[in-house]
Amino acid sequence: MSTVTLKVLPAGKTIEVAEGTNLLEALITVEPGLAARQASDKDGSASHVFVQEGRKGLSKTSREENELLDAIVGVGSKSRLAKYITVLGTENVTVELLGEFSGL
């Protein structure tokens, strides 16, 4: 089983993530406040991230994820929902947290 480096922006924190790990679970280890945000998530947007680098190192977008992304304001070409993503372990990944964790 391989591991890759996950870099989380804007904080610039990095962790090692094993192949097969759910991206949201990995992000919660870096930013524990995400867990509380997930508990009150009604539209799926709480796990909305921008994948800046390493898209091919993540699972493909599922139909359910695509449908939720279509309903979220502010979605772009780099948008994904972390709760639907599995780290494939093939390349390092950089994601940008949005909302209250973005530093904006």
LINTALIN-V409448 format. One record per residue. N is the residue number from 1. RES is the residue in one small letter. SS is DSSP state (a for helix, b for strand, c for the rest). Layout:
N/RES/SS, N/RES/SS
This chain:
1/m/c, 2/s/c, 3/t/b, 4/v/b, 5/t/b, 6/l/b, 7/k/b, 8/v/b, 9/l/b, 10/p/c, 11/a/c, 12/g/c, 13/k/b, 14/t/b, 15/i/b, 16/e/b, 17/v/b, 18/a/b, 19/e/c, 20/g/c, 21/t/c, 22/n/b, 23/l/a, 24/l/a, 25/e/a, 26/a/a, 27/l/a, 28/i/a, 29/t/a, 30/v/a, 31/e/c, 32/p/c, 33/g/a, 34/l/a, 35/a/a, 36/a/a, 37/r/a, 38/q/a, 39/a/a, 40/s/c, 41/d/c, 42/k/c, 43/d/c, 44/g/c, 45/s/a, 46/a/a, 47/s/a, 48/h/b, 49/v/b, 50/f/b, 51/v/b, 52/q/b, 53/e/b, 54/g/c, 55/r/a, 56/k/a, 57/g/a, 58/l/b, 59/s/c, 60/k/c, 61/t/c, 62/s/c, 63/r/a, 64/e/a, 65/e/a, 66/n/a, 67/e/a, 68/l/a, 69/l/a, 70/d/a, 71/a/c, 72/i/c, 73/v/c, 74/g/c, 75/v/c, 76/g/c, 77/s/c, 78/k/c, 79/s/b, 80/r/b, 81/l/b, 82/a/a, 83/k/a, 84/y/a, 85/i/c, 86/t/b, 87/v/b, 88/l/c, 89/g/c, 90/t/c, 91/e/c, 92/n/c, 93/v/b, 94/t/b, 95/v/b, 96/e/b, 97/l/b, 98/l/c, 99/g/a, 100/e/a, 101/f/a, 102/s/c, 103/g/c, 104/l/c
